[in-house]
Amino acid sequence: MSMSMVSTSPPFPEDRISQATVTKAVKALIKWRKLHSITTQNKPAAGEEEKQELLEDEDGNEEEDFIYLFLTLKKIPPKDSSKIPHKISLPNPLHSLADGNLSLCLIIDDRPIKSPYRITAEFAQKKVKSEDIPIDKVVKLSKLKSDCKTLEGRRKLYQSYDMFFADKRVVSLLPGVLGKQFYKKKRKIPVPLDLRSRDNWKEQIEMAVNSALLCFGSGSCSVVKVGKCGGMGSDEIVENVFAAVKGISVVVPKKWDGIRALHLKLSDSLALPVYDGNLGSLNAEDRVEEGDLEGKKNGILELKKMRQGREGALKR
């Protein structure tokens, strides 16, 4: 198994999503973040619990500044699809290796197998150092199994690094080693690397860090980071949204016909709709205005009334 790099080059049907809708939603979320800070007293509004859960880490903490694109599918994807992340190229990356703020871990295959591509820990460590590959820790599969026997060991590993990479030959073994909780939030699922190709480790890692990672959940909802308040301009975030949507539409089962809805959201805000698979492109009359973010319940009720009205009209 290997992680697919999603191409976003095919033409995007402009009637699917309105750029004005996305732009207004992004600006509304940026304004919301400037005016509000996350408090532990803020509870998710009705109907938002599943989206909220996807944004929390194992300790219940939320990532405050990121803007997320929420994908809702019409059908739950195949179970195996939740184990491998899809890379989606973004024109404006959310992370930079040059900043030195990311802590990265590489898991290698040290099983006693006869192969010309077998990699030892010593070889990997020397290669990382000599080629200035941005990996902070090289971990053997056997050591990983030993360290992750307990829940505390798995939690410590999870919290020690921002991102994990693994030899693609052991990716299928990792869920049983790392445990269900490691995969539950889809945030730090190990990214497969082809370590047999010994010339481009650094390029593979840089490409993954500069991409959005989509992991299908066990349910119908998945989430992709597309922007960051304070660190990016609204135009850059809008560009990322459209790039992410293009990539998502390629890998989703049945392509666009498999997408029920797309929303943009902060960890503590109302989810703003930008696409409804039942209604098509959402235009001005469907958008939630900035002021509606001040009253989450009212915004959701109005949105439900609006959709009910539209659906009733379609039935008539």
C-alpha positions as CSV (number, residue, x, y, z in Angstrom):
1,M,0.0,0.0,0.0
2,S,1.2,3.5,-0.7
3,M,0.0,7.0,-0.2
4,S,-1.4,8.5,-3.3
5,M,-0.5,12.0,-4.5
6,V,-3.6,13.6,-5.7
7,S,-3.3,15.7,-8.8
8,T,-5.3,18.9,-8.9
9,S,-4.6,19.7,-12.5
10,P,-7.9,18.6,-14.2
11,P,-10.3,21.4,-14.9
12,F,-12.6,22.2,-12.0
13,P,-16.3,22.7,-12.8
14,E,-17.0,26.2,-11.7
15,D,-20.7,25.6,-11.2
16,R,-19.9,23.2,-8.3
17,I,-18.8,25.9,-5.8
18,S,-19.2,29.6,-5.9
19,Q,-15.9,31.5,-5.3
20,A,-17.9,34.4,-3.7
21,T,-19.4,31.9,-1.2
22,V,-16.0,30.5,-0.3
23,T,-14.4,34.0,0.0
24,K,-17.2,35.3,2.2
25,A,-17.1,32.2,4.5
26,V,-13.3,32.5,4.9
27,K,-13.5,36.2,5.7
28,A,-16.3,35.5,8.2
29,L,-14.2,32.8,10.0
30,I,-11.1,35.1,10.1
31,K,-13.3,37.8,11.6
32,W,-14.7,35.3,14.1
33,R,-11.2,34.3,15.2
34,K,-10.2,37.9,15.8
35,L,-13.3,38.5,18.0
36,H,-13.4,35.3,19.9
37,S,-11.0,33.0,21.7
38,I,-11.6,29.4,22.6
39,T,-12.9,28.8,26.1
40,T,-13.6,25.5,27.8
41,Q,-17.1,26.7,28.4
42,N,-17.9,26.9,24.7
43,K,-19.9,23.8,23.8
44,P,-20.6,22.7,20.2
45,A,-23.9,23.8,18.8
46,A,-26.6,21.3,18.0
47,G,-25.6,19.1,15.1
48,E,-21.9,20.1,15.5
49,E,-20.7,17.4,17.9
50,E,-19.2,15.1,15.2
51,K,-17.3,17.9,13.6
52,Q,-16.1,19.1,17.0
53,E,-14.8,15.6,17.9
54,L,-12.7,15.5,14.7
55,L,-10.8,18.7,15.8
56,E,-9.8,17.5,19.3
57,D,-6.6,15.6,20.1
58,E,-6.4,12.8,22.7
59,D,-6.3,15.3,25.5
60,G,-9.4,17.1,24.3
61,N,-7.4,20.1,23.1
62,E,-8.4,22.0,20.0
63,E,-6.3,23.6,17.3
64,E,-7.5,27.1,17.5
65,D,-6.2,28.9,14.4
66,F,-6.7,26.4,11.7
67,I,-9.5,26.6,9.1
68,Y,-10.9,23.2,8.2
69,L,-12.7,21.9,5.2
70,F,-15.3,19.3,6.3
71,L,-16.3,16.6,3.9
72,T,-19.5,14.7,4.3
73,L,-20.0,11.7,2.1
74,K,-23.2,10.1,1.0
75,K,-22.0,6.7,2.0
76,I,-19.4,5.5,4.5
77,P,-16.2,4.7,2.6
78,P,-14.6,1.2,2.7
79,K,-12.9,0.4,6.0
80,D,-9.4,0.0,4.5
81,S,-9.5,3.5,3.1
82,S,-9.2,5.0,6.6
83,K,-5.7,3.6,7.1
84,I,-3.8,5.4,4.3
85,P,-3.7,9.3,3.9
86,H,-4.1,10.9,0.6
87,K,-1.8,13.8,-0.1
88,I,-3.5,16.9,-1.7
89,S,-1.1,19.5,-3.0
90,L,-1.8,23.0,-1.7
91,P,-0.6,26.2,-3.4
92,N,0.0,27.8,0.0
93,P,1.4,25.2,2.5
94,L,0.4,25.4,6.1
95,H,3.7,24.3,7.4
96,S,7.3,25.0,6.6
97,L,10.3,22.8,7.4
98,A,12.5,25.9,7.3
99,D,10.8,27.2,10.4
100,G,12.1,24.2,12.4
101,N,8.9,24.0,14.4
102,L,7.9,20.5,13.3
103,S,9.0,17.4,15.1
104,L,9.1,14.4,12.7
105,C,9.5,10.6,13.4
106,L,10.4,7.9,10.8
107,I,9.4,4.3,11.4
108,I,11.6,1.8,9.5
109,D,11.2,-1.9,8.8
110,D,13.8,-4.0,10.6
111,R,12.1,-7.4,10.2
112,P,14.7,-10.1,9.5
113,I,13.9,-10.5,5.8
114,K,16.2,-11.1,3.0
115,S,15.9,-8.2,0.6
116,P,18.3,-5.9,-1.3
117,Y,16.1,-3.0,0.0
118,R,16.4,-3.9,3.7
119,I,17.2,-0.8,5.7
120,T,19.0,-0.8,9.1
121,A,18.6,1.8,11.7
122,E,22.2,2.8,11.4
123,F,21.9,3.3,7.6
124,A,18.7,5.4,8.1
125,Q,20.3,7.6,10.8
126,K,23.5,8.2,8.8
127,K,21.4,9.1,5.7
128,V,19.2,11.5,7.7
129,K,22.3,13.2,9.1
130,S,24.4,13.3,5.9
131,E,21.6,14.5,3.6
132,D,20.1,16.9,6.1
133,I,16.7,15.1,6.0
134,P,14.3,16.8,8.5
135,I,13.7,13.7,10.7
136,D,14.1,14.0,14.5
137,K,13.8,10.4,15.4
138,V,14.3,7.1,13.5
139,V,12.4,4.2,15.2
140,K,12.7,0.5,14.3
141,L,9.4,-1.5,14.0
142,S,10.7,-3.9,16.7
143,K,11.4,-1.0,19.1
144,L,8.0,0.5,18.3
145,K,6.3,-2.8,19.3
146,S,8.1,-2.8,22.6
147,D,7.4,0.9,23.4
148,C,3.7,0.7,22.5
149,K,2.7,-2.3,24.5
150,T,1.0,0.0,27.0
151,L,-1.5,2.8,26.6
152,E,0.9,5.2,28.3
153,G,3.6,4.3,25.8
154,R,1.4,4.9,22.8
155,R,0.2,8.2,24.3
156,K,3.8,9.3,24.9
157,L,4.8,8.5,21.3
158,Y,1.7,10.3,19.9
159,Q,2.5,13.5,21.9
160,S,6.2,13.5,21.1
161,Y,6.0,14.3,17.4
162,D,4.0,16.4,15.1
163,M,4.1,14.0,12.2
164,F,4.9,10.4,11.5
165,F,6.4,8.7,8.4
166,A,6.8,5.0,7.8
167,D,8.3,2.6,5.3
168,K,5.3,1.7,3.2
169,R,6.1,-2.0,3.7
170,V,5.0,-1.9,7.3
171,V,2.1,0.5,7.1
172,S,-0.5,-2.3,7.2
173,L,1.1,-3.6,10.5
174,L,1.0,-0.2,12.3
175,P,-2.7,-0.1,13.4
176,G,-2.1,-3.2,15.4
177,V,1.0,-1.8,17.0
178,L,0.0,1.8,17.6
179,G,-3.6,1.1,18.6
180,K,-7.1,2.4,17.7
181,Q,-6.7,5.7,19.6
182,F,-3.7,6.6,17.5
183,Y,-5.8,6.3,14.3
184,K,-9.1,7.6,15.8
185,K,-8.6,11.4,15.1
186,K,-6.8,10.8,11.7
187,R,-4.4,13.6,12.6
188,K,-1.1,11.7,13.0
189,I,-1.6,8.6,10.9
190,P,1.9,7.6,9.6
191,V,2.5,8.8,6.1
192,P,3.9,6.0,3.9
193,L,7.3,6.5,2.2
194,D,8.9,4.5,-0.5
195,L,12.3,3.9,1.3
196,R,13.4,1.5,-1.4
197,S,14.1,4.5,-3.5
198,R,17.1,5.7,-1.6
199,D,17.6,8.9,-3.6
200,N,14.5,10.9,-2.7
201,W,13.6,10.5,1.0
202,K,13.9,14.2,1.5
203,E,11.7,15.1,-1.4
204,Q,9.0,12.6,-0.3
205,I,9.0,14.1,3.2
206,E,8.9,17.7,2.0
207,M,6.1,16.9,-0.4
208,A,4.0,15.4,2.4
209,V,4.6,18.3,4.8
210,N,3.6,20.8,2.1
211,S,0.4,19.0,1.4
212,A,-3.0,18.6,3.0
213,L,-3.6,15.1,4.3
214,L,-7.0,13.5,3.8
215,C,-7.9,10.4,5.8
216,F,-11.4,9.0,5.5
217,G,-13.0,8.4,8.8
218,S,-15.0,5.4,10.0
219,G,-18.1,7.4,9.4
220,S,-19.2,9.7,6.7
221,C,-17.3,12.8,7.8
222,S,-13.7,13.7,7.2
223,V,-11.6,16.9,7.7
224,V,-8.8,18.6,5.9
225,K,-6.8,21.6,7.1
226,V,-6.9,24.3,4.4
227,G,-5.8,27.6,6.2
228,K,-4.6,29.3,9.3
229,C,-5.9,32.5,10.7
230,G,-3.2,35.1,11.4
231,G,-0.6,33.4,9.3
232,M,-2.3,33.5,5.9
233,G,-4.4,36.0,3.9
234,S,-7.9,35.3,2.9
235,D,-7.0,35.0,-0.8
236,E,-4.4,32.3,0.1
237,I,-6.9,30.4,2.1
238,V,-9.5,30.5,-0.7
239,E,-6.9,29.2,-3.1
240,N,-6.2,26.3,-0.8
241,V,-9.9,25.6,-0.4
242,F,-10.4,25.2,-4.1
243,A,-7.2,23.1,-4.5
244,A,-8.4,20.8,-1.6
245,V,-11.8,20.4,-3.2
246,K,-10.3,19.5,-6.5
247,G,-8.1,16.8,-4.8
248,I,-10.9,15.5,-2.7
249,S,-13.2,15.1,-5.7
250,V,-10.6,12.9,-7.3
251,V,-10.2,10.4,-4.5
252,V,-13.8,10.2,-3.1
253,P,-15.7,7.1,-4.2
254,K,-18.0,8.1,-7.1
255,K,-16.2,11.4,-7.3
256,W,-18.6,14.4,-7.0
257,D,-21.6,12.0,-6.9
258,G,-20.3,10.7,-3.6
259,I,-20.1,14.1,-1.9
260,R,-23.1,15.1,0.2
261,A,-21.8,18.4,1.5
262,L,-18.7,20.6,2.1
263,H,-18.4,23.1,5.0
264,L,-15.7,25.5,6.3
265,K,-15.2,25.8,10.0
266,L,-12.9,26.8,12.9
267,S,-12.7,24.5,15.9
268,D,-15.3,26.5,17.8
269,S,-17.4,28.2,15.1
270,L,-20.5,27.4,13.2
271,A,-19.8,25.2,10.1
272,L,-20.4,27.4,7.0
273,P,-21.8,25.5,4.0
274,V,-20.1,26.0,0.7
275,Y,-21.6,23.0,-1.2
276,D,-24.7,20.8,-0.8
277,G,-24.8,17.7,-3.0
278,N,-28.6,17.7,-2.9
279,L,-29.0,21.4,-3.9
280,G,-25.8,22.0,-5.9
281,S,-23.8,25.2,-5.6
282,L,-24.6,27.4,-2.7
283,N,-25.1,31.0,-3.7
284,A,-25.8,34.3,-1.9
285,E,-29.2,33.2,-0.5
286,D,-27.7,30.1,1.0
287,R,-24.7,31.7,2.8
288,V,-24.5,32.3,6.5
289,E,-23.6,35.9,7.1
290,E,-20.8,37.0,9.5
291,G,-23.4,38.2,12.0
292,D,-25.0,34.7,12.1
293,L,-21.7,33.4,13.7
294,E,-22.7,35.4,16.8
295,G,-25.7,33.1,17.3
296,K,-24.9,29.6,16.4
297,K,-28.3,28.1,17.3
298,N,-30.1,30.8,15.3
299,G,-27.8,30.2,12.3
300,I,-28.4,26.5,12.3
301,L,-32.1,26.9,12.6
302,E,-32.2,29.3,9.7
303,L,-30.1,27.0,7.6
304,K,-32.4,24.1,8.3
305,K,-35.5,26.2,7.4
306,M,-33.8,27.4,4.3
307,R,-32.9,23.9,3.2
308,Q,-36.4,22.6,4.1
309,G,-37.9,25.3,1.9
310,R,-35.6,24.5,-1.0
311,E,-36.3,20.8,-0.7
312,G,-40.0,21.3,-0.5
313,A,-39.9,23.5,-3.6
314,L,-38.0,20.7,-5.4
315,K,-40.5,18.1,-4.4
316,R,-43.4,20.3,-5.7
